[in-house]
Amino acid sequence: MPLPQTEQDAIIERYSRRFEEYGYDPKTLGWDKGKQQIRFTILTSQYDFRGQEVLDIGCGFGDLNQVLGHRAGCEYKYQGVDLVPVLTEKAKELYPAENIRFSCVDILAENFTGAYGYAVASGLFNSRFKDVSNYDFIEAVMDKALSICRDGLAFDFLSDKVGYQNSHSFYSSPERILSMAYKHSRNVVLRNDYMPFEFAVFINKDSSFEREDTIFNHYKRRYLGQSAE
């Protein structure tokens, strides 16, 4: 299910116009309150990215690499994808390291061949569409990401638990996003503890556990230093 061309054109026009006005600045991506680093920190909080290949969907300028580099040093590979050519071209200038790549593609139309560990998306679901259901788009991206990533994903959303909504923004129901996530795994995290009007969802594909202790094997490996049998 590729994104309709009308929506693609609107996205490209919007961000190209902002880039012309603001250049390399969070305002180009629609972030104007200085919270981008908080979002990246949250989205990288649940997984160990060392030795992983990360797929960044709607990567913008690729600034997720600042946090990934802090957490994983050079021990990761990165593939950033975005619809907007001026963003990916600028990203290539900003992050020329050999372990970092960028492509200008539609995530839903592209046939990926990389062996990705995790997918991350920040701000991808914040704009309200006219010609397609936002929830259909979210579910399609979630399905695609989990089909090409071995371990899991981390996505963030604007929350519908707000008192005021902008007409051009899309506010997701945490309950509805959770219901989508549970279709894929029982090992799910929702974080709404960092900003009142935004939340992040993490889906770990490994939901295995032993009946003797009923603790996720992923949790034992990640936090208890145990090897699951």
KEKE-3310 file (N, C-alpha, C; in steps of 0.2 Angstrom, whole numbers, plus 5000, padded with zeros to 4 digits):
npx = (5004:5007:5010:4997:5000:4996:4997:5011:5016:5011:5018:5032:5032:5029:5040:5050:5048:5049:5062:5069:5066:5071:5082:5095:5088:5078:5065:5062:5058:5046:5048:5048:5050:5062:5063:5068:5079:5075:5065:5072:5081:5072:5066:5077:5079:5075:5082:5097:5108:5121:5130:5120:5109:5101:5085:5079:5064:5057:5067:5072:5084:5093:5097:5095:5107:5115:5112:5112:5125:5131:5126:5130:5142:5153:5148:5137:5125:5117:5102:5094:5078:5068:5055:5058:5068:5077:5080:5086:5097:5104:5106:5115:5126:5128:5131:5142:5148:5155:5146:5134:5119:5108:5092:5081:5065:5049:5043:5033:5033:5045:5056:5065:5081:5090:5097:5090:5090:5082:5068:5065:5055:5052:5040:5034:5021:5013:5006:4991:4982:4973:4969:4970:4967:4974:4976:4976:4988:4998:4996:5000:5014:5019:5017:5025:5038:5040:5040:5052:5062:5072:5071:5063:5053:5053:5042:5035:5022:5009:4998:4981:4976:4973:4969:4967:4968:4977:4972:4979:4987:4989:4982:4985:4976:4982:4977:4972:4983:4991:4983:4985:4999:4999:4995:5006:5015:5017:5026:5027:5029:5023:5027:5023:5028:5036:5033:5018:5009:5013:5018:5027:5029:5035:5039:5044:5049:5053:5044:5045:5045:5049:5039:5042:5046:5039:5044:5049:5061:5069:5069:5076:5089:5092:5092:5094:5105:5105:5106:5094:5087)
npy = (4994:5008:5026:5037:5047:5060:5063:5061:5071:5082:5081:5082:5095:5103:5101:5104:5118:5122:5119:5128:5140:5139:5131:5119:5115:5111:5117:5115:5102:5103:5104:5115:5118:5114:5100:5089:5081:5075:5066:5058:5052:5045:5036:5028:5021:5008:4998:4989:4995:4992:4984:4982:4985:4999:5005:5020:5028:5040:5049:5063:5074:5065:5066:5057:5049:5056:5053:5039:5037:5041:5031:5019:5021:5018:5006:5002:5001:5011:5015:5028:5033:5043:5053:5066:5074:5085:5084:5071:5073:5084:5077:5067:5076:5080:5068:5059:5047:5030:5020:5024:5027:5035:5035:5041:5037:5029:5021:5011:5007:5002:4989:4981:4975:4974:4968:4972:4976:4984:4996:5013:5027:5044:5057:5054:5051:5062:5071:5076:5067:5069:5061:5047:5036:5040:5030:5018:5020:5021:5008:5000:5005:5000:4986:4984:4988:4978:4967:4968:4969:4962:4962:4972:4987:5006:5018:5035:5046:5059:5062:5059:5063:5077:5094:5103:5103:5105:5108:5103:5093:5076:5066:5053:5039:5032:5019:5013:5012:5003:4992:4989:4986:4974:4965:4960:4956:4951:4957:4972:4990:5005:5022:5036:5045:5056:5067:5076:5076:5067:5051:5035:5020:5003:4989:4973:4959:4947:4938:4927:4916:4907:4895:4892:4903:4914:4926:4937:4931:4940:4951:4945:4943:4956:4964:4956:4949:4936:4921:4915:4899)
npz = (5000:4994:4999:4994:4979:4980:4993:4995:4987:4994:5006:5002:4996:5008:5017:5009:5007:5020:5022:5013:5019:5033:5033:5039:5052:5067:5065:5052:5051:5058:5072:5085:5098:5105:5109:5102:5105:5116:5112:5104:5113:5121:5111:5109:5121:5125:5119:5115:5104:5099:5087:5079:5064:5060:5055:5050:5049:5039:5041:5041:5044:5048:5062:5072:5073:5081:5094:5093:5091:5103:5111:5106:5100:5087:5083:5076:5062:5050:5042:5034:5029:5018:5011:5006:4995:4998:5011:5013:5005:5012:5024:5020:5019:5032:5039:5035:5037:5035:5040:5039:5030:5017:5009:4997:4998:4997:5011:5011:4998:4994:4991:5003:5006:5017:5032:5045:5062:5071:5069:5068:5071:5071:5073:5061:5060:5063:5055:5048:5036:5020:5010:5014:5027:5042:5052:5045:5038:5048:5053:5042:5040:5052:5051:5039:5044:5054:5046:5040:5049:5062:5076:5082:5085:5087:5089:5089:5094:5092:5106:5108:5120:5124:5126:5116:5098:5084:5067:5056:5062:5067:5080:5089:5096:5111:5116:5104:5096:5104:5103:5090:5091:5099:5091:5085:5095:5112:5120:5123:5125:5131:5132:5141:5149:5148:5140:5141:5130:5121:5115:5116:5107:5109:5101:5104:5095:5100:5111:5119:5133:5148:5155:5168:5175:5169:5164:5152:5140:5133:5142:5152:5146:5143:5154:5166:5163:5159:5150:5139:5138)
capx = (5000:5011:5006:4995:5004:4994:5000:5018:5017:5010:5024:5038:5031:5029:5046:5055:5047:5052:5070:5071:5065:5074:5088:5096:5085:5072:5059:5061:5054:5040:5049:5050:5051:5068:5062:5069:5084:5071:5062:5077:5083:5066:5066:5083:5080:5073:5086:5104:5109:5127:5130:5113:5108:5095:5081:5076:5059:5056:5073:5074:5091:5097:5100:5095:5113:5119:5110:5114:5133:5132:5124:5133:5149:5153:5146:5130:5124:5111:5099:5089:5074:5063:5052:5059:5075:5082:5082:5091:5104:5107:5108:5122:5132:5129:5133:5146:5152:5154:5141:5127:5117:5102:5089:5074:5060:5043:5044:5028:5033:5052:5058:5071:5085:5095:5096:5089:5088:5076:5066:5063:5051:5050:5037:5032:5014:5010:5003:4984:4981:4967:4967:4970:4966:4980:4977:4978:4995:5001:4996:5004:5021:5020:5017:5031:5044:5041:5042:5059:5067:5073:5070:5058:5053:5051:5038:5032:5015:5006:4993:4974:4974:4975:4963:4967:4971:4978:4968:4984:4991:4985:4983:4984:4974:4986:4974:4971:4990:4992:4979:4989:5005:4998:4994:5012:5019:5015:5031:5026:5030:5021:5030:5020:5031:5042:5029:5011:5005:5016:5019:5031:5027:5040:5037:5049:5047:5054:5039:5046:5046:5048:5033:5044:5046:5035:5048:5051:5068:5072:5070:5082:5095:5094:5092:5097:5112:5104:5105:5088:5088)
capy = (5000:5015:5032:5040:5052:5067:5064:5061:5078:5087:5081:5085:5102:5106:5101:5108:5125:5124:5119:5134:5145:5138:5127:5114:5117:5107:5120:5113:5096:5104:5104:5122:5119:5111:5094:5084:5076:5071:5061:5053:5048:5040:5031:5023:5019:5001:4993:4989:4996:4990:4978:4982:4989:5003:5008:5026:5029:5047:5051:5070:5076:5060:5068:5051:5047:5059:5049:5032:5037:5041:5025:5013:5022:5016:4999:5001:5003:5015:5017:5033:5034:5049:5055:5072:5074:5090:5082:5066:5076:5087:5072:5064:5080:5080:5062:5055:5041:5024:5015:5028:5028:5038:5034:5045:5032:5028:5015:5006:5005:5000:4982:4982:4969:4975:4964:4977:4974:4988:5002:5019:5033:5050:5062:5051:5050:5068:5075:5073:5066:5070:5056:5041:5035:5040:5024:5013:5022:5019:5000:4998:5006:4995:4979:4983:4988:4972:4962:4968:4970:4956:4962:4976:4994:5011:5024:5040:5049:5064:5059:5062:5065:5084:5099:5107:5100:5108:5104:5100:5088:5070:5064:5046:5036:5027:5013:5010:5010:4997:4986:4987:4983:4968:4960:4957:4953:4952:4961:4979:4995:5011:5027:5042:5048:5061:5073:5074:5075:5063:5044:5031:5013:4999:4982:4968:4953:4941:4938:4921:4916:4900:4894:4891:4910:4918:4932:4937:4930:4946:4955:4942:4944:4963:4967:4952:4946:4929:4918:4911:4892)
capz = (5000:4994:5001:4988:4976:4982:5000:4995:4984:4999:5011:4999:4996:5014:5020:5005:5008:5026:5022:5010:5024:5039:5032:5044:5059:5069:5063:5045:5052:5062:5079:5087:5105:5107:5112:5098:5108:5121:5108:5101:5119:5123:5106:5110:5128:5127:5115:5114:5097:5097:5083:5075:5059:5062:5050:5053:5044:5040:5045:5041:5043:5051:5068:5077:5074:5087:5100:5092:5092:5110:5115:5103:5097:5079:5083:5073:5055:5050:5035:5035:5023:5019:5005:5004:4993:5001:5018:5013:5003:5018:5029:5018:5020:5039:5042:5029:5040:5031:5043:5039:5023:5017:5003:4996:4995:5001:5015:5009:4991:4993:4993:5007:5007:5022:5038:5050:5068:5073:5065:5073:5067:5075:5070:5055:5060:5066:5050:5046:5029:5017:5005:5016:5034:5046:5056:5040:5036:5054:5053:5036:5042:5058:5048:5035:5048:5058:5042:5037:5055:5065:5083:5085:5083:5092:5085:5093:5091:5096:5109:5108:5127:5124:5127:5110:5093:5077:5062:5052:5065:5069:5087:5089:5102:5114:5116:5097:5094:5108:5100:5084:5093:5102:5085:5083:5100:5119:5123:5121:5130:5130:5137:5141:5155:5146:5138:5142:5124:5116:5118:5111:5108:5107:5100:5103:5092:5104:5116:5122:5140:5151:5160:5175:5178:5166:5163:5145:5139:5131:5148:5156:5143:5142:5161:5171:5161:5159:5143:5139:5135)
cpx = (5004:5006:5004:4999:5002:4997:5007:5020:5017:5016:5030:5038:5032:5036:5051:5054:5050:5059:5072:5071:5070:5081:5089:5094:5079:5065:5057:5056:5048:5041:5052:5050:5057:5068:5065:5074:5080:5068:5067:5080:5078:5066:5072:5084:5078:5077:5093:5106:5116:5127:5124:5113:5101:5091:5077:5071:5057:5061:5075:5081:5096:5100:5099:5102:5117:5118:5113:5122:5135:5131:5128:5140:5148:5150:5139:5130:5118:5109:5093:5085:5069:5061:5055:5067:5080:5084:5087:5098:5107:5110:5115:5128:5134:5132:5136:5149:5150:5148:5134:5126:5110:5099:5082:5069:5054:5043:5039:5029:5040:5052:5065:5075:5090:5092:5095:5087:5082:5074:5064:5060:5049:5047:5033:5024:5010:5006:4996:4984:4974:4964:4968:4970:4973:4981:4979:4986:4999:5002:5001:5011:5023:5021:5024:5037:5045:5042:5049:5064:5066:5070:5064:5058:5051:5048:5036:5026:5013:5000:4986:4972:4976:4968:4962:4971:4971:4975:4973:4988:4986:4987:4981:4981:4979:4983:4973:4978:4992:4989:4983:4995:5004:4996:5000:5016:5016:5020:5031:5027:5027:5023:5026:5022:5036:5039:5022:5007:5008:5017:5023:5029:5033:5037:5043:5047:5048:5049:5040:5047:5046:5043:5035:5044:5042:5038:5050:5059:5072:5074:5076:5089:5097:5095:5095:5103:5111:5104:5099:5090:5084)
cpy = (5006:5021:5035:5046:5059:5068:5065:5068:5083:5087:5084:5092:5106:5106:5104:5115:5127:5124:5126:5140:5145:5134:5121:5116:5113:5110:5117:5106:5097:5104:5111:5123:5116:5104:5088:5078:5072:5065:5056:5049:5043:5034:5026:5020:5012:4996:4994:4989:4994:4983:4977:4986:4992:5006:5014:5028:5036:5051:5059:5071:5070:5061:5062:5049:5050:5055:5041:5032:5037:5035:5019:5014:5021:5009:4998:5003:5006:5016:5022:5033:5040:5050:5061:5073:5079:5088:5076:5069:5080:5082:5069:5069:5080:5074:5057:5049:5034:5019:5019:5029:5031:5036:5038:5040:5032:5021:5009:5003:5001:4992:4982:4975:4969:4970:4968:4973:4978:4994:5007:5024:5038:5055:5060:5052:5056:5072:5072:5073:5067:5064:5048:5041:5035:5033:5018:5014:5019:5011:4997:4999:5001:4988:4979:4983:4981:4966:4962:4969:4964:4956:4967:4983:4999:5017:5029:5043:5055:5061:5063:5064:5073:5088:5103:5103:5105:5105:5101:5094:5082:5067:5057:5044:5031:5020:5009:5008:5004:4991:4984:4983:4976:4962:4956:4954:4955:4956:4968:4984:5001:5016:5033:5046:5053:5067:5071:5073:5071:5056:5040:5024:5009:4992:4977:4962:4947:4942:4931:4921:4908:4900:4894:4898:4915:4925:4932:4936:4936:4951:4952:4943:4951:4966:4963:4948:4939:4927:4913:4904:4891)
cpz = (5000:4996:4995:4986:4979:4989:5000:4992:4990:5004:5008:4998:5002:5017:5015:5006:5015:5026:5018:5015:5030:5038:5037:5051:5060:5066:5056:5046:5057:5070:5081:5094:5109:5111:5108:5101:5113:5118:5106:5107:5121:5118:5106:5116:5129:5124:5116:5107:5094:5093:5078:5069:5060:5056:5052:5047:5045:5044:5045:5039:5046:5058:5073:5078:5079:5093:5099:5093:5099:5113:5112:5099:5089:5078:5081:5065:5055:5043:5036:5028:5024:5012:5002:5002:4996:5008:5017:5010:5008:5023:5027:5019:5028:5042:5036:5031:5036:5034:5042:5031:5023:5010:5003:4993:5000:5005:5013:5002:4990:4995:4996:5007:5013:5028:5044:5057:5071:5069:5070:5068:5072:5071:5063:5055:5063:5061:5048:5038:5026:5013:5007:5024:5037:5050:5051:5038:5042:5054:5048:5037:5047:5055:5043:5039:5051:5053:5039:5043:5059:5072:5085:5082:5088:5088:5091:5090:5095:5099:5108:5115:5128:5124:5120:5105:5087:5072:5057:5055:5066:5076:5087:5096:5105:5114:5109:5095:5098:5105:5094:5086:5096:5097:5084:5089:5107:5122:5120:5127:5127:5135:5136:5147:5154:5144:5139:5136:5119:5119:5113:5113:5105:5107:5099:5101:5096:5111:5120:5129:5142:5156:5167:5179:5175:5166:5155:5144:5137:5137:5152:5153:5143:5149:5166:5169:5160:5151:5143:5135:5129)
residu = (MET:PRO:LEU:PRO:GLN:THR:GLU:GLN:ASP:ALA:ILE:ILE:GLU:ARG:TYR:SER:ARG:ARG:PHE:GLU:GLU:TYR:GLY:TYR:ASP:PRO:LYS:THR:LEU:GLY:TRP:ASP:LYS:GLY:LYS:GLN:GLN:ILE:ARG:PHE:THR:ILE:LEU:THR:SER:GLN:TYR:ASP:PHE:ARG:GLY:GLN:GLU:VAL:LEU:ASP:ILE:GLY:CYS:GLY:PHE:GLY:ASP:LEU:ASN:GLN:VAL:LEU:GLY:HIS:ARG:ALA:GLY:CYS:GLU:TYR:LYS:TYR:GLN:GLY:VAL:ASP:LEU:VAL:PRO:VAL:LEU:THR:GLU:LYS:ALA:LYS:GLU:LEU:TYR:PRO:ALA:GLU:ASN:ILE:ARG:PHE:SER:CYS:VAL:ASP:ILE:LEU:ALA:GLU:ASN:PHE:THR:GLY:ALA:TYR:GLY:TYR:ALA:VAL:ALA:SER:GLY:LEU:PHE:ASN:SER:ARG:PHE:LYS:ASP:VAL:SER:ASN:TYR:ASP:PHE:ILE:GLU:ALA:VAL:MET:ASP:LYS:ALA:LEU:SER:ILE:CYS:ARG:ASP:GLY:LEU:ALA:PHE:ASP:PHE:LEU:SER:ASP:LYS:VAL:GLY:TYR:GLN:ASN:SER:HIS:SER:PHE:TYR:SER:SER:PRO:GLU:ARG:ILE:LEU:SER:MET:ALA:TYR:LYS:HIS:SER:ARG:ASN:VAL:VAL:LEU:ARG:ASN:ASP:TYR:MET:PRO:PHE:GLU:PHE:ALA:VAL:PHE:ILE:ASN:LYS:ASP:SER:SER:PHE:GLU:ARG:GLU:ASP:THR:ILE:PHE:ASN:HIS:TYR:LYS:ARG:ARG:TYR:LEU:GLY:GLN:SER:ALA:GLU)
# end
